Amino acid sequence: MARVRPQKFAHIVYRTRRFDEMLAWYQKVFDARVHYQNPALAFLSYDDEHHRFALANLDALDPDGTDHERNGLIGVDHVAYTYGSLDDLFENYEYLKEAGIRPYWCVHHGLTISMYYADPDGNQMEFQVEAFDTGKEAVDFMAGPINDANPVGVEYDPEDWLAQVRAGRSLSEFRTRQVHEPASPIRGALGS
């Protein structure tokens, strides 16, 4: 199995109980535009990427939580890296699987098709592939009804997708998110 590396750093997600302050700070400091926002999540970018930052509002996702300082859930949720194609993402999946490293969560966000991993210390990272050819298409999707109804996405089983590929289906056929039961918003936003 060949080693495949990501093409670029994609984004970082922060968990916060200072949602409005954080939103204003990233808008001011990076001149970032909000591409999507609901009470629980916000996605911002300072360039043509659909999001470079995401903010997970713990007051909405975990309203009974008591962690208000820089410990516990507050802070970095995960960092994301983009692969060049679904073939590369799945080649990396198989390479890591052979080494005994498996994702803890696989989800088709609509914007991206993602696999989440945790390092030995529990630091979380997302390996993703863009679901759209352009940033504009992704931003348009974020503003649309499918994303608004389910901004977290739909879980998938990579072994099921690989079985379908072995049976003759192309991985590229999985780029468009199908409407199914949503993934858990807390699991997705908090990576647990």
VOBA-1610 file (N, C-alpha, C; in pm, whole numbers, padded with zeros to 5 digits, always signed):
BEGIN
Met+00085-00117+00000Met+00000+00000+00000Met+00090+00123+00000Ala+00066+00212-00094Ala+00144+00335-00104Ala+00102+00434+00003Arg+00197+00515+00045Arg+00172+00618+00145Arg+00117+00741+00074Val+00004+00792+00120Val-00057+00911+00062Val-00059+01018+00171Arg-00018+01138+00135Arg-00015+01249+00231Arg-00120+01353+00192Pro-00167+01429+00291Pro-00263+01535+00257Pro-00199+01641+00170Gln-00282+01712+00094Gln-00233+01819+00008Gln-00218+01950+00084Lys-00306+01973+00182Lys-00302+02101+00252Lys-00371+02092+00387Phe-00336+02188+00472Phe-00408+02207+00596Phe-00542+02270+00559Ala-00651+02227+00622Ala-00784+02275+00583Ala-00845+02373+00683His-00864+02329+00808His-00930+02416+00905His-00903+02369+01048Ile-00946+02451+01143Ile-00940+02417+01284Ile-01076+02447+01346Val-01117+02363+01440Val-01245+02379+01508Val-01218+02404+01656Tyr-01286+02507+01709Tyr-01275+02542+01851Tyr-01407+02517+01922Arg-01399+02465+02045Arg-01515+02454+02133Arg-01510+02573+02228Thr-01624+02639+02249Thr-01624+02761+02328Thr-01754+02780+02403Arg-01745+02853+02512Arg-01863+02904+02583Arg-01869+03056+02569Arg-01785+03110+02482Arg-01785+03254+02451Arg-01809+03271+02300Phe-01914+03208+02252Phe-01943+03196+02110Phe-01945+03333+02041Asp-02023+03427+02092Asp-02034+03558+02027Asp-01902+03634+02030Glu-01830+03624+02142Glu-01699+03692+02152Glu-01600+03631+02054Met-01598+03498+02048Met-01507+03430+01956Met-01540+03464+01811Leu-01668+03464+01778Leu-01712+03497+01643Leu-01664+03637+01605Ala-01686+03733+01693Ala-01642+03871+01666Ala-01491+03881+01655Trp-01419+03806+01739Trp-01273+03811+01739Trp-01217+03760+01606Tyr-01265+03645+01561Tyr-01213+03589+01435Tyr-01254+03673+01315Gln-01370+03735+01322Gln-01409+03825+01214Gln-01315+03946+01210Lys-01282+04000+01325Lys-01196+04119+01333Lys-01051+04085+01300Val-00996+03985+01365Val-00854+03954+01352Val-00819+03903+01213Phe-00903+03819+01155Phe-00873+03759+01024Phe-00956+03820+00911Asp-01040+03918+00941Asp-01132+03972+00843Asp-01214+03858+00782Ala-01254+03764+00868Ala-01323+03643+00824Ala-01471+03671+00801Arg-01524+03603+00701Arg-01666+03610+00669Arg-01734+03485+00725Val-01853+03503+00777Val-01933+03390+00825Val-02007+03332+00705His-01981+03204+00676His-02049+03138+00564His-02171+03059+00610Tyr-02170+03021+00737Tyr-02286+02951+00793Tyr-02284+02973+00943Gln-02403+02994+01000Gln-02414+03007+01144Gln-02552+02964+01188Asn-02556+02886+01295Asn-02679+02858+01367Asn-02646+02873+01515Pro-02736+02848+01608Pro-02701+02869+01749Pro-02586+02782+01800Ala-02561+02669+01736Ala-02459+02576+01784Ala-02325+02587+01711Leu-02327+02627+01585Leu-02207+02621+01502Leu-02193+02745+01416Ala-02068+02780+01388Ala-02039+02886+01290Ala-01918+02844+01209Phe-01921+02873+01079Phe-01812+02842+00988Phe-01766+02971+00922Leu-01637+03002+00934Leu-01581+03127+00885Leu-01461+03102+00795Ser-01435+03198+00705Ser-01320+03189+00618Ser-01267+03329+00587Tyr-01137+03337+00565Tyr-01074+03463+00523Tyr-01026+03454+00379Asp-01048+03340+00313Asp-01004+03320+00175Asp-01113+03247+00098Asp-01076+03177-00008Asp-01176+03110-00091Asp-01218+02973-00037Glu-01163+02931+00075Glu-01203+02805+00139Glu-01341+02823+00202His-01421+02716+00204His-01555+02729+00264His-01549+02753+00413His-01446+02701+00481His-01422+02742+00620His-01279+02710+00661Arg-01217+02805+00727Arg-01086+02787+00789Arg-01100+02770+00939Phe-01210+02825+00993Phe-01239+02814+01135Phe-01383+02768+01151Ala-01406+02686+01251Ala-01542+02654+01293Ala-01547+02673+01444Leu-01658+02725+01489Leu-01679+02745+01632Leu-01797+02659+01676Ala-01775+02577+01778Ala-01881+02494+01836Ala-01923+02558+01968Asn-02046+02603+01975Asn-02098+02673+02091Asn-02142+02572+02198Leu-02060+02555+02300Leu-02092+02459+02405Leu-02215+02498+02485Asp-02248+02626+02490Asp-02370+02667+02560Asp-02494+02611+02490Ala-02487+02588+02360Ala-02597+02528+02285Ala-02585+02376+02281Leu-02463+02324+02266Leu-02442+02180+02251Leu-02441+02105+02384Asp-02395+02172+02489Asp-02383+02111+02622Asp-02424+02214+02726Pro-02552+02254+02727Pro-02594+02367+02811Pro-02578+02344+02960Asp-02573+02220+03005Asp-02558+02192+03147Asp-02413+02180+03191Gly-02320+02194+03095Gly-02178+02183+03127Gly-02132+02296+03217Thr-02024+02270+03290Thr-01972+02368+03385Thr-01834+02418+03347Asp-01780+02371+03238Asp-01644+02408+03199Asp-01644+02544+03129His-01593+02644+03197His-01589+02780+03141His-01447+02832+03127Glu-01351+02757+03167Glu-01211+02799+03158Glu-01141+02718+03051Arg-01012+02739+03039Arg-00932+02671+02937Arg-00892+02531+02983Asn-00990+02451+03015Asn-00966+02311+03048Asn-01090+02232+03008Gly-01085+02105+03016Gly-01200+02025+02978Gly-01232+02040+02831Leu-01356+02073+02801Leu-01401+02081+02662Leu-01361+02208+02590Ile-01326+02313+02663Ile-01292+02440+02600Ile-01159+02426+02525Gly-01155+02476+02404Gly-01029+02477+02328Gly-01041+02410+02193Val-00929+02364+02144Val-00924+02303+02011Val-01000+02170+02012Asp-01091+02156+01918Asp-01162+02029+01901Asp-01081+01939+01807His-01050+01989+01687His-00969+01912+01594His-00910+02003+01487Val-00810+01951+01417Val-00753+02016+01300Val-00782+01925+01180Ala-00790+01986+01062Ala-00829+01910+00943Ala-00726+01924+00832Tyr-00710+01816+00757Tyr-00618+01811+00644Tyr-00694+01758+00523Thr-00669+01820+00407Thr-00739+01784+00284Thr-00654+01693+00197Tyr-00715+01587+00149Tyr-00653+01496+00052Tyr-00700+01534-00088Gly-00623+01493-00187Gly-00650+01534-00325Gly-00770+01468-00390Ser-00808+01350-00342Ser-00919+01277-00403Ser-00973+01174-00305Leu-01091+01122-00334Leu-01144+01014-00253Leu-01055+00891-00261Asp-00998+00867-00379Asp-00905+00754-00392Asp-00789+00770-00295Asp-00732+00891-00285Asp-00622+00915-00192Asp-00666+00896-00047Leu-00784+00948-00012Leu-00834+00935+00124Leu-00851+00788+00161Phe-00907+00710+00071Phe-00930+00569+00100Phe-00802+00487+00092Glu-00709+00528+00009Glu-00578+00460+00009Glu-00509+00483+00143Asn-00518+00606+00193Asn-00461+00636+00325Asn-00535+00557+00434Tyr-00667+00547+00424Tyr-00746+00468+00519Tyr-00695+00323+00524Glu-00675+00263+00406Glu-00629+00124+00403Glu-00486+00111+00455Tyr-00401+00208+00423Tyr-00263+00209+00473Tyr-00263+00214+00626Leu-00340+00306+00682Leu-00344+00320+00828Leu-00410+00198+00894Lys-00513+00144+00830Lys-00581+00025+00883Lys-00483-00091+00895Glu-00397-00108+00795Glu-00296-00214+00801Glu-00200-00195+00918Ala-00182-00069+00959Ala-00095-00038+01074Ala-00172-00041+01205Gly-00300-00079+01201Gly-00381-00087+01322Gly-00440+00046+01365Ile-00441+00144+01276Ile-00494+00277+01308Ile-00624+00296+01230Arg-00731+00314+01304Arg-00863+00327+01242Arg-00930+00458+01283Pro-01013+00512+01195Pro-01086+00633+01232Pro-01191+00599+01338Tyr-01219+00694+01426Tyr-01325+00673+01525Tyr-01459+00722+01472Trp-01457+00802+01364Trp-01583+00854+01310Trp-01564+00886+01163Cys-01657+00839+01079Cys-01657+00870+00936Cys-01790+00935+00904Val-01784+01054+00843Val-01906+01129+00817Val-01895+01205+00685His-02004+01205+00612His-02014+01286+00491His-02084+01414+00535His-02006+01522+00548His-02061+01649+00596His-02144+01720+00490Gly-02132+01679+00368Gly-02194+01753+00258Gly-02089+01838+00189Leu-02015+01914+00268Leu-01901+01993+00217Leu-01781+01904+00191Thr-01760+01813+00284Thr-01646+01722+00277Thr-01690+01581+00312Ile-01609+01486+00270Ile-01620+01347+00312Ile-01502+01326+00404Ser-01530+01290+00528Ser-01428+01299+00632Ser-01412+01171+00712Met-01288+01151+00758Met-01254+01045+00853Met-01181+01112+00968Tyr-01227+01084+01090Tyr-01168+01143+01210Tyr-01084+01040+01283Tyr-00962+01081+01319Tyr-00866+00997+01390Tyr-00825+01067+01519Ala-00774+00989+01613Ala-00718+01047+01736Ala-00577+00990+01754Asp-00483+01079+01789Asp-00346+01033+01815Asp-00340+00971+01954Pro-00225+00915+01996Pro-00217+00850+02126Pro-00253+00938+02245Asp-00238+01070+02233Asp-00278+01161+02340Asp-00424+01203+02331Gly-00494+01158+02226Gly-00634+01194+02210Gly-00656+01318+02126Asn-00551+01378+02071Asn-00568+01493+01981Asn-00639+01444+01855Gln-00740+01519+01816Gln-00825+01474+01707Gln-00790+01545+01577Met-00793+01468+01468Met-00771+01526+01337Met-00870+01469+01237Glu-00904+01552+01142Glu-00997+01516+01035Glu-00917+01506+00906Phe-00930+01392+00838Phe-00875+01377+00704Phe-00997+01384+00612Gln-00992+01475+00515Gln-01112+01503+00436Gln-01081+01515+00288Val-01188+01508+00210Val-01185+01536+00068Val-01300+01631+00041Glu-01275+01731-00042Glu-01380+01825-00078Glu-01488+01753-00159Ala-01614+01784-00130Ala-01725+01724-00204Ala-01763+01807-00326Phe-01713+01930-00333Phe-01744+02018-00446Phe-01617+02057-00518Asp-01631+02095-00644Asp-01516+02134-00724Asp-01466+02274-00694Thr-01556+02361-00644Thr-01515+02499-00618Thr-01561+02543-00479Gly-01493+02642-00426Gly-01533+02700-00298Gly-01671+02762-00305Lys-01706+02822-00418Lys-01839+02884-00433Lys-01949+02780-00422Glu-01929+02664-00485Glu-02030+02558-00473Glu-02047+02514-00328Ala-01935+02505-00255Ala-01941+02465-00115Ala-02013+02570-00030Val-01982+02697-00054Val-02048+02805+00021Val-02197+02807-00011Asp-02233+02786-00137Asp-02374+02779-00175Asp-02445+02663-00104Phe-02376+02549-00094Phe-02434+02434-00023Phe-02457+02470+00124Met-02360+02540+00185Met-02373+02577+00326Met-02496+02663+00349Ala-02532+02746+00252Ala-02648+02835+00265Ala-02778+02767+00227Gly-02772+02642+00183Gly-02890+02574+00133Gly-02965+02494+00237Pro-03079+02440+00198Pro-03168+02370+00292Pro-03114+02237+00346Ile-03037+02163+00267Ile-02984+02035+00316Ile-02889+02060+00432Asn-02798+02156+00416Asn-02704+02188+00524Asn-02776+02249+00643Asp-02873+02335+00617Asp-02945+02399+00727Asp-03020+02296+00811Ala-03076+02195+00746Ala-03149+02090+00817Ala-03055+01996+00892Asn-02932+01984+00845Asn-02837+01890+00905Asn-02695+01938+00878Pro-02643+02034+00955Pro-02509+02086+00929Pro-02395+01993+00971Val-02425+01886+01042Val-02321+01793+01085Val-02292+01690+00977Gly-02396+01628+00922Gly-02375+01532+00815Gly-02432+01395+00843Val-02391+01300+00760Val-02441+01164+00762Val-02323+01069+00780Glu-02331+00983+00880Glu-02224+00886+00902Glu-02221+00783+00789Tyr-02102+00730+00763Tyr-02089+00623+00664Tyr-01987+00521+00715Asp-01994+00402+00656Asp-01902+00294+00690Asp-01801+00281+00576Pro-01671+00310+00601Pro-01574+00303+00491Pro-01561+00162+00433Glu-01581+00061+00515Glu-01573-00076+00464Glu-01688-00104+00368Asp-01806-00050+00398Asp-01921-00064+00307Asp-01891+00006+00174Trp-01837+00127+00181Trp-01804+00199+00057Trp-01701+00121-00023Leu-01599+00066+00042Leu-01496-00011-00029Leu-01557-00137-00091Ala-01649-00203-00022Ala-01716-00321-00078Ala-01793-00283-00204Gln-01860-00167-00201Gln-01933-00121-00320Gln-01837-00089-00435Val-01721-00035-00403Val-01620-00006-00506Val-01570-00136-00566Arg-01543-00235-00482Arg-01497-00365-00532Arg-01603-00432-00619Ala-01730-00396-00596Ala-01840-00451-00677Ala-01865-00370-00803Gly-01782-00265-00827Gly-01792-00192-00953Gly-01833-00046-00943Arg-01867+00000-00826Arg-01906+00141-00812Arg-01780+00227-00798Ser-01785+00348-00849Ser-01672+00440-00839Ser-01684+00521-00710Leu-01572+00548-00645Leu-01573+00631-00526Leu-01630+00770-00556Ser-01611+00818-00676Ser-01661+00952-00710Ser-01814+00960-00700Glu-01882+00848-00706Glu-02028+00847-00693Glu-02074+00881-00552Phe-01983+00880-00456Phe-02017+00909-00317Phe-02003+01058-00282Arg-01959+01140-00378Arg-01933+01282-00347Arg-02057+01357-00304Thr-02173+01327-00361Thr-02295+01397-00324Thr-02356+01330-00202Arg-02379+01410-00098Arg-02436+01356+00026Arg-02581+01318+00005Gln-02614+01198+00045Gln-02752+01152+00042Gln-02821+01196+00171Val-02950+01217+00166Val-03025+01260+00284Val-03063+01135+00363His-03006+01122+00480His-03033+01011+00573His-03043+01068+00713Glu-03051+00980+00809Glu-03049+01024+00948Glu-02922+01102+00974Pro-02933+01213+01043Pro-02813+01293+01071Pro-02722+01225+01171Ala-02595+01258+01161Ala-02500+01215+01262Ala-02530+01294+01389Ser-02482+01244+01500Ser-02505+01313+01627Ser-02437+01449+01625Pro-02512+01560+01649Pro-02449+01692+01646Pro-02347+01711+01756Ile-02368+01651+01872Ile-02270+01666+01980Ile-02147+01584+01946Arg-02165+01461+01898Arg-02050+01380+01861Arg-01969+01450+01752Gly-02041+01501+01652Gly-01974+01568+01542Gly-01902+01693+01585Ala-01965+01773+01665Ala-01905+01900+01705Ala-01798+01881+01811Leu-01814+01780+01894Leu-01719+01761+02004Leu-01623+01647+01977Gly-01646+01573+01870Gly-01555+01465+01836Gly-01555+01352+01936Ser-01663+01329+02006Ser-01667+01221+02104Ser-01763+01112+02063
//
